[in-house]
Amino acid sequence: MEVNGVVEDVTADGLVDELVALVRRCGSGRMVVGLVGAPGAGKSTLARALVDGVGGVLGPGVAAYVPMDGFHLSNEQLARIGWLERKGAPQTFDAWGYAALLGRLVSEPGHDVFVPDYDRVVDQPIAARHVVAPSVRLVVAEGNYLAVDAPEWRAVRRHLDLLWYVDAPDEVREQRLFARQRAGGRDAAAARDWVERSDRPNGEVVKGTAGRCDRVLRVRAIG
């Protein structure tokens, strides 16, 4: 993956330093940084590391994690519309809802905003797992499709001050995805089928959006 021929080899600690400097420069304002990448690239691991790292320098409550995965449609809704077997595709998220949440985070900084997440144990979205408090000055948004060129995803992009693509080799991603499906209860054959039938085509969609991001990052040691 490249943007203008450049893939940056970085560390999470280095990115924390960059974000700390950006937050300090923006004063009392709130900025939103998005992480995008194909399934299994390590986005959520990196997002949490950035939130923890910035909080460690600037103090707890300064940074918050806001994942796109909380806007998965429920299994009941996916079954209703016939998309349960392609769960994780762009059409299986409430992108307009995610855009609305990010808009609230930008325009309503004076009160708590509750944020859903996705629980891999129950295989469903969970309401209000996270909260963005008024003290938050950095929001780290994260998800597969933040750079997709479609109206609902462009609505998401409008609320992002920066959008970084997290790159990882396909073979590494697919090993992680296979392990994720096995941990979720699928046997080896079913796990491999899911990765090939769902995660892999979804990943190809995401890889095609790297050129719409501000940077492409290969991050060392993020899981």
DRENPAFI-296328 format. One record per residue: residue in one letter; y, z, x of N, C-alpha, C in turn. Coordinates in nm, 2 decimals. Each point is the difference from the previous one (the first is absolute). Example, Ala and Ser with C-alpha at 12.3 -4.5 7.8 and 13.67 -1.06 7.14 Angstrom:
% residues 2
REC r   n_py   n_pz   n_px  ca_py  ca_pz  ca_px   c_py   c_pz   c_px
REC a  -0.57   0.78   1.32   0.12   0.00  -0.09   0.12   0.00   0.09
REC s   0.11  -0.07  -0.04   0.11   0.00   0.09   0.11   0.08  -0.08
***
This chain:
% residues 223
REC r   n_py   n_pz   n_px  ca_py  ca_pz  ca_px   c_py   c_pz   c_px
REC m  -0.12   0.00   0.08   0.12   0.00  -0.08   0.12   0.00   0.09
REC e   0.10  -0.08  -0.03   0.12  -0.01   0.08   0.12  -0.02  -0.10
REC v   0.12   0.06   0.04   0.13  -0.04  -0.05   0.08  -0.05   0.11
REC n   0.04  -0.13  -0.01   0.07  -0.06   0.11  -0.07   0.01   0.13
REC g  -0.14  -0.01   0.00  -0.08   0.00   0.12  -0.02   0.14   0.06
REC v   0.04   0.10  -0.07   0.00   0.14   0.07  -0.09   0.09  -0.08
REC v  -0.09   0.06   0.07  -0.08   0.11  -0.05   0.03   0.12   0.10
REC e   0.06   0.11  -0.06   0.04   0.11   0.09  -0.12   0.10   0.01
REC d  -0.03   0.03   0.12  -0.10   0.10   0.03   0.07   0.14   0.01
REC v  -0.02   0.09  -0.09   0.08   0.12  -0.01  -0.10   0.12  -0.02
REC t   0.06   0.12   0.00  -0.07   0.12  -0.03   0.07   0.07  -0.12
REC a  -0.07   0.08  -0.07   0.05   0.08  -0.11   0.12   0.09   0.05
REC d  -0.02   0.06   0.12   0.11   0.08   0.05   0.13  -0.08   0.02
REC g  -0.02  -0.12   0.06   0.12  -0.08   0.02   0.07  -0.04  -0.13
REC l  -0.08  -0.03  -0.10   0.06  -0.03  -0.13   0.07   0.12  -0.06
REC v  -0.06   0.12   0.02   0.07   0.12  -0.05   0.13   0.02   0.07
REC d   0.01  -0.03   0.13   0.13   0.01   0.07   0.10  -0.09  -0.06
REC e  -0.04  -0.13  -0.03   0.09  -0.10  -0.06   0.05   0.05  -0.14
REC l  -0.09   0.05  -0.08   0.04   0.05  -0.13   0.09   0.12   0.00
REC v  -0.03   0.09   0.09   0.09   0.12   0.02   0.14  -0.05   0.03
REC a   0.01  -0.10   0.09   0.14  -0.05   0.03   0.06  -0.07  -0.12
REC l  -0.08  -0.07  -0.07   0.06  -0.07  -0.12   0.05   0.10  -0.11
REC v  -0.08   0.10  -0.02   0.04   0.10  -0.10   0.12   0.08   0.05
REC r   0.01   0.03   0.12   0.13   0.06   0.05   0.12  -0.09  -0.02
REC r  -0.02  -0.13   0.03   0.11  -0.09  -0.02   0.05  -0.02  -0.14
REC c  -0.10   0.02  -0.10   0.04  -0.02  -0.14   0.06   0.12  -0.06
REC g   0.01   0.11   0.07   0.07   0.11  -0.04  -0.07   0.07  -0.12
REC s   0.07   0.02  -0.11  -0.05   0.07  -0.11  -0.07  -0.09  -0.10
REC g   0.00  -0.13   0.03  -0.06  -0.10  -0.09  -0.16   0.00   0.01
REC r  -0.06  -0.08  -0.09  -0.14  -0.01   0.00  -0.04  -0.14   0.03
REC m  -0.10  -0.02   0.09  -0.05  -0.13   0.03  -0.15  -0.01  -0.03
REC v  -0.04  -0.13  -0.03  -0.14  -0.02  -0.04  -0.06  -0.10   0.09
REC v  -0.10   0.03   0.07  -0.07  -0.08   0.09  -0.14  -0.04  -0.06
REC g  -0.03  -0.12  -0.01  -0.13  -0.04  -0.05  -0.10  -0.04   0.11
REC l  -0.13   0.03  -0.02  -0.11  -0.04   0.09  -0.09  -0.09  -0.09
REC v  -0.03  -0.12   0.05  -0.09  -0.09  -0.07  -0.10  -0.04   0.10
REC g  -0.12  -0.04  -0.05  -0.10  -0.05   0.09  -0.13  -0.02  -0.09
REC a  -0.09  -0.07   0.06  -0.13  -0.03  -0.07  -0.08   0.13  -0.02
REC p  -0.09   0.00  -0.10  -0.08   0.12  -0.02  -0.07   0.04   0.13
REC g   0.00   0.13   0.03  -0.07   0.05   0.12   0.08  -0.01   0.13
REC a   0.13  -0.04  -0.01   0.08  -0.01   0.12   0.05   0.13   0.05
REC g  -0.01   0.11  -0.08   0.05   0.13   0.05   0.14   0.04  -0.05
REC k   0.04  -0.07  -0.11   0.13   0.03  -0.05   0.02   0.14  -0.05
REC s  -0.09   0.05  -0.08   0.02   0.14  -0.05  -0.01   0.10   0.11
REC t  -0.08  -0.02   0.10  -0.01   0.09   0.11   0.13   0.00   0.08
REC l   0.05  -0.12   0.02   0.13  -0.01   0.07   0.11   0.06  -0.08
REC a   0.01  -0.03  -0.13   0.10   0.06  -0.09   0.01   0.15   0.01
REC r  -0.12   0.06  -0.01   0.00   0.15   0.00   0.04   0.05   0.14
REC a  -0.04  -0.07   0.11   0.04   0.04   0.13   0.15  -0.01   0.02
REC l   0.06  -0.10  -0.06   0.15  -0.02   0.01   0.07   0.11  -0.07
REC v  -0.05   0.03  -0.12   0.06   0.11  -0.08  -0.01   0.13   0.07
REC d  -0.12   0.03   0.05  -0.02   0.13   0.07   0.08   0.00   0.13
REC g   0.01  -0.11   0.07   0.07   0.00   0.13   0.15   0.01  -0.02
REC v   0.06  -0.07  -0.10   0.14   0.02  -0.03   0.03   0.14  -0.05
REC g  -0.09   0.05  -0.08   0.02   0.14  -0.05   0.00   0.10   0.11
REC g  -0.09  -0.03   0.10  -0.01   0.09   0.12   0.12   0.01   0.08
REC v   0.08  -0.11   0.00   0.12  -0.01   0.08   0.12   0.05  -0.08
REC l   0.01  -0.05  -0.12   0.12   0.02  -0.08  -0.01   0.12  -0.10
REC g  -0.13   0.04  -0.02  -0.02   0.12  -0.09  -0.08  -0.05  -0.12
REC p  -0.08   0.10  -0.05  -0.08  -0.03  -0.12   0.09  -0.04  -0.12
REC g  -0.05  -0.09  -0.08   0.07  -0.05  -0.12   0.10  -0.11   0.03
REC v   0.00  -0.05   0.12   0.10  -0.11   0.04  -0.07  -0.14  -0.03
REC a  -0.13  -0.01   0.01  -0.07  -0.12  -0.02  -0.11   0.01  -0.11
REC a  -0.02  -0.10  -0.07  -0.10   0.00  -0.11  -0.08  -0.13  -0.01
REC y  -0.13   0.02  -0.04  -0.09  -0.11  -0.01  -0.01  -0.05  -0.14
REC v   0.01  -0.13  -0.02   0.00  -0.06  -0.14  -0.09  -0.12   0.00
REC p  -0.13   0.02  -0.03  -0.10  -0.11   0.01   0.00  -0.09  -0.12
REC m  -0.02  -0.13   0.02  -0.02  -0.10  -0.11  -0.12   0.03  -0.07
REC d  -0.10   0.06   0.06  -0.14   0.02  -0.06   0.01   0.08  -0.12
REC g   0.10   0.09  -0.02   0.01   0.08  -0.12   0.03  -0.09  -0.12
REC f   0.03  -0.12   0.02   0.03  -0.09  -0.11  -0.12  -0.10  -0.03
REC h  -0.12   0.03   0.06  -0.12  -0.06  -0.05  -0.01   0.01  -0.15
REC l  -0.04  -0.10  -0.07  -0.03   0.01  -0.14  -0.13   0.08  -0.01
REC s  -0.01   0.08  -0.10  -0.13   0.08  -0.02  -0.12  -0.09  -0.02
REC n  -0.11   0.06   0.02  -0.13  -0.08  -0.02  -0.01  -0.04  -0.14
REC e   0.05   0.08  -0.10   0.00  -0.04  -0.14   0.08  -0.12  -0.02
REC q   0.12  -0.01   0.05   0.09  -0.11  -0.02  -0.06  -0.13   0.07
REC l  -0.05   0.02   0.12  -0.06  -0.11   0.07  -0.12  -0.06  -0.08
REC a  -0.08   0.09  -0.05  -0.11  -0.05  -0.09   0.05  -0.08  -0.12
REC r   0.11   0.05  -0.06   0.05  -0.06  -0.11   0.05  -0.14   0.02
REC i   0.06  -0.02   0.12   0.06  -0.13   0.03  -0.10  -0.09   0.09
REC g  -0.11   0.05   0.03  -0.10  -0.08   0.07   0.01  -0.01   0.15
REC w   0.07   0.10   0.06   0.02   0.00   0.14  -0.07   0.11   0.08
REC l  -0.09   0.07  -0.06  -0.06   0.12   0.06  -0.07  -0.04   0.13
REC e  -0.07  -0.12   0.00  -0.07  -0.04   0.11   0.08  -0.06   0.12
REC r   0.13  -0.01  -0.03   0.09  -0.04   0.11   0.11   0.10   0.02
REC k  -0.04   0.13  -0.03   0.10   0.11   0.03   0.05  -0.01   0.14
REC g   0.14   0.01   0.01   0.06  -0.01   0.13   0.08  -0.13   0.02
REC a  -0.03  -0.09  -0.09   0.08  -0.13   0.00   0.14   0.03  -0.05
REC p   0.10  -0.09   0.04   0.14   0.02  -0.05   0.01   0.03  -0.15
REC q  -0.08  -0.07  -0.08   0.02   0.01  -0.14  -0.05   0.13  -0.06
REC t  -0.06   0.09   0.09  -0.06   0.12  -0.05   0.09   0.12   0.03
REC f   0.13  -0.02   0.03   0.09   0.10   0.02   0.12  -0.01  -0.10
REC d   0.06   0.11  -0.03   0.12   0.00  -0.08   0.12  -0.02   0.09
REC a   0.02  -0.12   0.05   0.11  -0.02   0.10   0.14   0.03  -0.05
REC w   0.02  -0.04  -0.13   0.13   0.03  -0.06   0.02   0.15  -0.01
REC g  -0.10   0.08  -0.02   0.01   0.14   0.00   0.04   0.06   0.14
REC y  -0.07  -0.06   0.10   0.03   0.04   0.14   0.15  -0.03   0.03
REC a   0.04  -0.12  -0.04   0.14  -0.04   0.03   0.10   0.10  -0.07
REC a  -0.04   0.04  -0.12   0.09   0.09  -0.08   0.01   0.13   0.07
REC l  -0.12   0.05   0.05   0.00   0.13   0.07   0.09  -0.01   0.13
REC l  -0.02  -0.10   0.08   0.09  -0.01   0.12   0.14  -0.01  -0.04
REC g   0.04  -0.07  -0.11   0.13  -0.01  -0.04   0.06   0.14  -0.04
REC r  -0.08   0.09  -0.06   0.04   0.13  -0.03   0.02   0.08   0.13
REC l  -0.09  -0.02   0.10   0.02   0.08   0.12   0.13  -0.04   0.07
REC v   0.04  -0.12  -0.01   0.13  -0.05   0.06   0.12   0.05  -0.08
REC s  -0.01  -0.01  -0.14   0.12   0.03  -0.08   0.01   0.14  -0.06
REC e  -0.11   0.08   0.01   0.00   0.13  -0.05  -0.05   0.10   0.10
REC p   0.08   0.02   0.11  -0.04   0.09   0.11   0.02   0.15  -0.03
REC g   0.06   0.03  -0.11   0.04   0.14  -0.03  -0.10   0.08  -0.06
REC h  -0.12  -0.05  -0.03  -0.10   0.09  -0.07  -0.14  -0.04   0.05
REC d  -0.10   0.08  -0.03  -0.14  -0.03   0.04  -0.05  -0.12  -0.08
REC v  -0.06  -0.09   0.07  -0.07  -0.12  -0.06  -0.15   0.01   0.04
REC f  -0.08   0.01  -0.10  -0.15   0.01   0.02  -0.06  -0.14   0.02
REC v  -0.10   0.00   0.08  -0.06  -0.13   0.05  -0.15   0.01  -0.01
REC p  -0.06  -0.10  -0.07  -0.15   0.00  -0.01  -0.07  -0.05   0.13
REC d  -0.13   0.03   0.01  -0.07  -0.04   0.11  -0.14  -0.06  -0.05
REC y  -0.08  -0.04   0.09  -0.13  -0.05  -0.03  -0.11   0.09   0.06
REC d  -0.10   0.04  -0.08  -0.10   0.09   0.05  -0.13  -0.08   0.01
REC r  -0.05  -0.01   0.12  -0.12  -0.08   0.03  -0.13   0.07  -0.05
REC v   0.01   0.13  -0.02  -0.12   0.07  -0.05  -0.02  -0.03  -0.15
REC v   0.11   0.01  -0.08  -0.02  -0.03  -0.14   0.02  -0.15  -0.03
REC d   0.05  -0.07   0.10   0.02  -0.15  -0.01   0.10  -0.03  -0.11
REC q   0.11   0.08   0.00   0.10  -0.02  -0.11   0.14   0.05   0.06
REC p   0.11  -0.05  -0.06   0.13   0.05   0.04   0.02   0.14  -0.06
REC i   0.07   0.08   0.07   0.03   0.14  -0.03   0.15   0.02  -0.02
REC a   0.04   0.05  -0.11   0.15   0.02  -0.02   0.06   0.11   0.08
REC a   0.12  -0.02   0.05   0.08   0.11   0.05  -0.06   0.07   0.12
REC r  -0.08  -0.06   0.08  -0.06   0.06   0.12   0.11   0.03   0.10
REC h   0.10  -0.09   0.02   0.10   0.02   0.10   0.14   0.02  -0.08
REC v   0.09   0.06   0.08   0.14   0.01  -0.06   0.10  -0.03   0.11
REC v   0.10  -0.07  -0.04   0.12  -0.03   0.09   0.11   0.09  -0.05
REC a   0.03   0.10   0.09   0.10   0.09  -0.03   0.14  -0.05   0.04
REC p   0.11   0.06  -0.05   0.13  -0.04   0.04   0.03   0.01   0.15
REC s  -0.07   0.08   0.07   0.01   0.01   0.14  -0.05  -0.12   0.08
REC v  -0.07  -0.09  -0.06  -0.07  -0.11   0.07   0.11  -0.11   0.03
REC r   0.00  -0.03   0.13   0.09  -0.11   0.05  -0.08  -0.12   0.04
REC l  -0.13   0.01   0.02  -0.08  -0.11   0.04  -0.12  -0.01  -0.10
REC v  -0.01  -0.11  -0.07  -0.12  -0.03  -0.08  -0.09  -0.10   0.07
REC v  -0.12   0.03   0.02  -0.10  -0.10   0.06  -0.08  -0.05  -0.11
REC a   0.02  -0.13  -0.04  -0.07  -0.06  -0.11  -0.12  -0.08   0.07
REC e  -0.11  -0.02  -0.06  -0.11  -0.06   0.06  -0.09  -0.07  -0.10
REC g  -0.05  -0.12   0.04  -0.09  -0.07  -0.09  -0.03  -0.14   0.05
REC n  -0.10  -0.06  -0.06  -0.04  -0.13   0.04   0.09  -0.11  -0.03
REC y   0.07   0.00  -0.11   0.07  -0.12  -0.06   0.15   0.01   0.00
REC l   0.06   0.08   0.08   0.14   0.02   0.00   0.08  -0.12   0.04
REC a  -0.06  -0.10   0.06   0.07  -0.12   0.05  -0.05  -0.12  -0.08
REC v  -0.07   0.01  -0.11  -0.05  -0.11  -0.07   0.12  -0.07  -0.07
REC d   0.01  -0.13   0.00   0.11  -0.07  -0.06  -0.03  -0.03  -0.15
REC a   0.01   0.10  -0.08  -0.01  -0.01  -0.15   0.10   0.09  -0.06
REC p   0.05  -0.02  -0.12   0.11   0.07  -0.05  -0.02   0.15   0.00
REC e  -0.12   0.05  -0.03  -0.02   0.15  -0.01   0.01   0.06   0.14
REC w  -0.06  -0.07   0.10   0.00   0.05   0.14   0.14  -0.02   0.06
REC r   0.07  -0.11  -0.03   0.14  -0.01   0.05   0.08   0.11  -0.06
REC a  -0.03   0.05  -0.12   0.08   0.12  -0.05  -0.03   0.12   0.08
REC v  -0.12   0.02   0.06  -0.03   0.11   0.09   0.08  -0.02   0.13
REC r  -0.01  -0.12   0.05   0.07  -0.03   0.13   0.14   0.03   0.00
REC r   0.07  -0.02  -0.11   0.15   0.02  -0.01   0.04   0.15   0.04
REC h  -0.10   0.09  -0.02   0.03   0.14   0.02  -0.03   0.05   0.14
REC l  -0.05  -0.09   0.09  -0.05   0.03   0.13   0.11  -0.03   0.10
REC d   0.04   0.09   0.08   0.10  -0.03   0.11  -0.06  -0.07   0.11
REC l  -0.13   0.03   0.03  -0.08  -0.06   0.11  -0.14  -0.02  -0.06
REC l  -0.06  -0.11   0.05  -0.14  -0.03  -0.04  -0.08  -0.04   0.13
REC w  -0.10   0.09   0.03  -0.08  -0.02   0.13  -0.14  -0.04  -0.04
REC y  -0.05  -0.10   0.06  -0.14  -0.04  -0.02  -0.09   0.06   0.11
REC v  -0.10   0.07  -0.05  -0.09   0.07   0.09  -0.13  -0.09   0.02
REC d  -0.02  -0.04   0.12  -0.10  -0.10   0.03  -0.12   0.07   0.06
REC a  -0.12  -0.05  -0.02  -0.12   0.05   0.06  -0.10  -0.12   0.00
REC p  -0.09   0.00   0.10  -0.10  -0.11   0.00  -0.09   0.01  -0.13
REC d  -0.04  -0.12  -0.04  -0.08  -0.01  -0.13  -0.13   0.08   0.02
REC e  -0.07  -0.01   0.11  -0.12   0.07   0.02   0.01   0.15  -0.01
REC v   0.12   0.05   0.05   0.02   0.15  -0.01   0.03   0.04  -0.14
REC r   0.08  -0.08  -0.07   0.03   0.03  -0.14  -0.13   0.00  -0.08
REC e  -0.08  -0.10   0.02  -0.12  -0.01  -0.09  -0.10   0.11   0.03
REC q  -0.01   0.05   0.12  -0.08   0.12   0.03   0.05   0.12  -0.07
REC r   0.13   0.02   0.00   0.06   0.11  -0.08  -0.02  -0.01  -0.15
REC l   0.01  -0.12  -0.05  -0.02  -0.03  -0.14  -0.14   0.03  -0.04
REC f  -0.09  -0.05   0.08  -0.15   0.03  -0.03  -0.02   0.15   0.00
REC a   0.05   0.07   0.10  -0.02   0.14   0.00   0.06   0.07  -0.12
REC r   0.12  -0.05  -0.04   0.06   0.06  -0.12  -0.08  -0.02  -0.13
REC q  -0.06  -0.12  -0.01  -0.09  -0.02  -0.12  -0.12   0.08   0.01
REC r  -0.06   0.02   0.11  -0.12   0.09   0.02   0.04   0.14  -0.04
REC a   0.11   0.05   0.05   0.05   0.13  -0.03   0.02   0.02  -0.15
REC g   0.04  -0.11  -0.07   0.02   0.01  -0.14  -0.12  -0.01  -0.08
REC g  -0.12  -0.01   0.06  -0.13   0.01  -0.07  -0.08  -0.13  -0.01
REC r   0.06  -0.11   0.05  -0.08  -0.13  -0.01  -0.10   0.00   0.11
REC d  -0.12  -0.06  -0.03  -0.10  -0.02   0.11   0.05  -0.11   0.09
REC a  -0.07  -0.03   0.11   0.05  -0.09   0.10   0.02  -0.14  -0.06
REC a  -0.10  -0.05  -0.08   0.02  -0.13  -0.05   0.11  -0.01  -0.10
REC a   0.02   0.09  -0.08   0.11   0.00  -0.10   0.14   0.01   0.08
REC a   0.00   0.09   0.10   0.12   0.01   0.08   0.04  -0.13   0.06
REC r  -0.10  -0.06   0.06   0.03  -0.13   0.07   0.05  -0.11  -0.10
REC d  -0.07   0.00  -0.12   0.04  -0.09  -0.10   0.14   0.02  -0.04
REC w   0.04   0.12  -0.02   0.14   0.03  -0.04   0.10  -0.04   0.10
REC v  -0.03   0.03   0.13   0.10  -0.05   0.10   0.01  -0.15   0.00
REC e  -0.11  -0.07  -0.01   0.00  -0.14   0.01   0.07  -0.07  -0.12
REC r  -0.03   0.06  -0.12   0.04  -0.06  -0.13   0.14   0.04  -0.04
REC s   0.04   0.12   0.04   0.13   0.05  -0.04   0.10   0.03   0.11
REC d  -0.04   0.09   0.09   0.09   0.03   0.11   0.04  -0.11   0.09
REC r  -0.09  -0.09   0.03   0.03  -0.11   0.09   0.10  -0.10  -0.06
REC p  -0.03  -0.05  -0.12   0.10  -0.09  -0.06   0.14   0.07  -0.02
REC n   0.00   0.13  -0.04   0.13   0.07  -0.01   0.07   0.00   0.13
REC g  -0.08   0.02   0.11   0.06   0.01   0.13   0.06  -0.14   0.04
REC e  -0.06  -0.11  -0.04   0.06  -0.13   0.04   0.13  -0.02  -0.07
REC v   0.01   0.05  -0.13   0.13   0.00  -0.07   0.11   0.07   0.08
REC v  -0.04   0.12   0.04   0.10   0.09   0.07   0.04  -0.06   0.14
REC k  -0.10  -0.06   0.07   0.03  -0.05   0.13   0.10  -0.12  -0.01
REC g   0.00  -0.07  -0.11   0.09  -0.11  -0.02   0.14   0.04  -0.03
REC t   0.03   0.13  -0.01   0.13   0.05  -0.03   0.07   0.06   0.13
REC a  -0.07   0.00   0.11   0.06   0.06   0.12   0.13  -0.06   0.04
REC g   0.02  -0.12  -0.02   0.12  -0.07   0.03   0.12   0.04  -0.08
REC r  -0.02   0.07  -0.11   0.11   0.05  -0.08   0.04   0.15   0.04
REC c  -0.06   0.05   0.10   0.03   0.14   0.04   0.10  -0.01   0.12
REC d   0.06   0.12   0.03   0.10   0.01   0.10  -0.07   0.00   0.14
REC r  -0.11   0.06   0.01  -0.08   0.02   0.13  -0.14  -0.01  -0.03
REC v  -0.08  -0.04   0.10  -0.15   0.02   0.00  -0.04   0.09   0.11
REC l  -0.07   0.11  -0.04  -0.03   0.10   0.09  -0.15   0.02   0.02
REC r  -0.05   0.01   0.13  -0.13   0.03   0.03   0.01   0.15   0.05
REC v  -0.05   0.09  -0.08   0.02   0.14   0.03  -0.12   0.06   0.07
REC r   0.01   0.06   0.11  -0.11   0.06   0.07  -0.04   0.14  -0.05
REC a  -0.13   0.02  -0.02  -0.06   0.13  -0.03   0.06   0.06  -0.13
REC i  -0.02  -0.08  -0.11   0.04   0.06  -0.13  -0.12   0.01  -0.09
REC g  -0.12  -0.02   0.05  -0.12   0.02  -0.09  -0.06  -0.13  -0.05
***
